[in-house]
Amino acid sequence: MSLAGLPNLGPKSRDMLERAGIVSVPQLRRLGAVAAYAQVQRSGQPASLNLLWALEGALTGTPWQQVAREHRTSLLLALDGHQSRDRA
């Protein structure tokens, strides 16, 4: 299944994912939103936190705006933990 079939991900977001080596829905599901976002960042793409909200929403079927309102803190904590493990 291609990334184009997911909600919340427009052409720019899909391009950033593909440039970071994330090219399929199963691959994105295996990584999860936080690890996929971190991979996009590591690839040098100019990813804002809106991409993180969009990725979580794409994987859960939730509008990114709702993710930003309701899951912001938990996603930011997960991202911080992920980045701390990467640095260690």
C-alpha positions in Angstrom: 0.0 0.0 0.0 1.4 3.4 -0.9 1.7 6.4 1.4 -0.7 8.3 -0.9 -3.6 6.3 0.5 -3.2 7.6 4.0 -5.1 10.5 5.5 -3.3 13.7 6.7 -0.3 13.2 4.4 0.0 15.6 1.5 2.5 15.5 -1.3 5.1 17.4 0.7 4.9 15.1 3.7 5.0 12.0 1.5 8.1 13.4 -0.3 9.8 14.0 3.0 9.1 10.4 4.1 10.3 9.0 0.8 13.5 11.0 0.9 14.0 9.6 4.4 13.6 6.1 3.0 10.1 5.4 4.2 8.2 4.3 1.1 5.3 2.1 2.2 2.5 1.9 4.7 3.7 -1.3 6.3 7.2 0.3 6.8 5.6 3.3 8.4 3.4 1.2 10.6 6.5 -0.8 11.8 8.4 2.4 12.6 5.4 4.2 14.2 4.9 8.0 14.1 7.7 9.0 16.5 10.5 6.9 14.9 9.4 7.8 11.4 9.4 11.5 12.3 12.9 11.1 13.9 14.1 9.4 10.7 12.8 12.3 8.6 14.7 14.7 10.9 17.9 12.7 10.7 17.7 12.7 6.9 17.9 16.5 6.9 14.4 17.3 5.9 12.8 20.5 7.3 10.1 18.6 9.3 7.9 20.7 11.7 6.0 19.1 14.5 2.9 19.2 12.2 4.5 16.2 10.4 4.5 14.3 13.7 0.9 15.0 14.3 0.1 14.1 10.7 1.9 10.8 10.9 0.2 9.8 14.2 -3.1 10.8 12.6 -2.4 8.8 9.4 -1.7 5.7 11.5 -4.7 6.1 13.8 -7.2 7.6 11.3 -7.4 10.7 13.4 -7.4 14.3 12.0 -3.9 15.8 12.7 -5.5 18.8 14.4 -7.1 16.5 17.0 -3.8 14.6 17.5 -2.1 18.0 18.1 -4.7 18.9 20.7 -5.2 15.6 22.5 -1.8 13.7 22.1 0.8 16.5 21.9 2.3 15.9 25.3 2.6 12.1 25.0 4.0 12.4 21.5 6.6 15.0 22.5 7.6 12.9 25.5 7.9 9.8 23.3 10.0 11.8 20.8 12.3 13.1 23.6 12.8 9.5 24.8 13.5 8.3 21.3 16.0 11.0 20.6 17.7 10.4 24.0 18.2 6.7 23.0 19.6 7.7 19.7 22.2 10.0 21.4 23.2 7.3 23.9 
